[in-house]
């Protein structure tokens, strides 16, 4: 509760500071792109925010960077700020698939075009464009590689991400759509570790005590994979096959050291850059020029031999 | 649905009132009914996209006719790709823009089965196209595990934006693969397929940096020809 309170107060402070600084009114000819992401601590989201910001600034826009902490109420307040600031566009990685469409609709009703990146909304016609990583396809790639490394058999564990995040469920279903077709693959534990490295460490530590014969651990994201691998190593089981998802630099380094077995690279920076580029095009021409709202960008399987070819979610 | 609890609610109200006079609090629990107006949903009926029914509606009437019309001879295609990859892609491929583009080819072939390999649950047959030289020149996946989304991605009329979300789009790929298995694989006895002559329509995906040797064809139609 206290943590939630802090988040909300912090988020409200942002508009407060802005309003005081600008005397409470948005400029008539605003040049402001409001870029909204979930989290300041996860490198996945900071890379996304950085890529959007860099692209926006290179196209001559001012930016306001805000995080909603996966809280739809905080997101709602940020949208109000964007409206009062007369933002030219909102670039957002949404808080919640169920609640966010109503928040975003207020922005579009106020004449501010909205562009989604990463997480998708299922209501058509609100966002001008949605740039989405194909999480399901990516999870299938990861699942196939995991099965291959396991030799199509053995005991395995799944670590699932935060339940409120659609992508946690999408990836889990993607994994299962592949792995469950192999009758000799036996899932002995499935825990949510909320995208967290420390929770993953604790979960795997206790799972391995109860199940000494675990051969592989597949994780819904890379931070959990790092926690899982560390826990396996601490238990003297460094040879357990650990798969991640995202493609963050720490995991790529771990793969180069022969620890984590593989990950799935999300076109995270590309999604963010394309969202801003399409916003820019829409602002200038009144159209994104795309014939569809949802644009699905494919993920890539990264094996250890490819781990040095990517950094910052971009191909070198 | 979350609602504001007491102290949090009061503090939020005070902050909103003091700082952002224009701020309105929207209750998350409030469901707006979706009309047929500007904001239509992908799931208008509330039951969501029905992949199996959709596959049923397109399989015979749209999908197979497109393959029969557009599929290119496998050997002709591979020869073209080997000679000049980009030209082959431009002439025969469907380019899918998804970040890094990938290419889908619809193919047809007549070949002799050299080997049925079920060492993996993703079983394959290796076949030798005419003129038969005793060397396998193509790989077709025959399951029971079927990988990938080649059938779904092979036709322009199936678009992600029209289907809905990732789960529904993935479900569609699975249902297409399932339909193919039921129609084309299940009737065949794979155990004695080696040595037989087959005719197939199928598709494969080629990624930007992928070697041609790694191509695996997903059949759409697979028939054993009478000797």
Interface residues (C-beta under 8 A of the other chain):
Chain A: X1 X4 X5 X8 X9 X12 X15 X16 X19 X72 X73 X76 X77 X80 X81 X83 X84 X98 X99 X102 X103 X105 X106 X120 X122 X123 X124 X125 X126 X132 X134 X135 X136 X137 X140 X144 X152 X170 X173 X174 X177 X178 X181 X182 X267 X270 X292 X293 X294 X295 X296 X297 X298 X300
Chain B: X2 X4 X5 X8 X11 X12 X15 X16 X19 X20 X22 X23 X24 X25 X26 X28 X30 X32 X34 X38 X39 X40 X41 X42 X43 X98 X99 X100 X102 X120 X121 X144 X145 X147 X149 X159 X160 X161 X162 X164 X165 X166 X167 X169 X170 X174
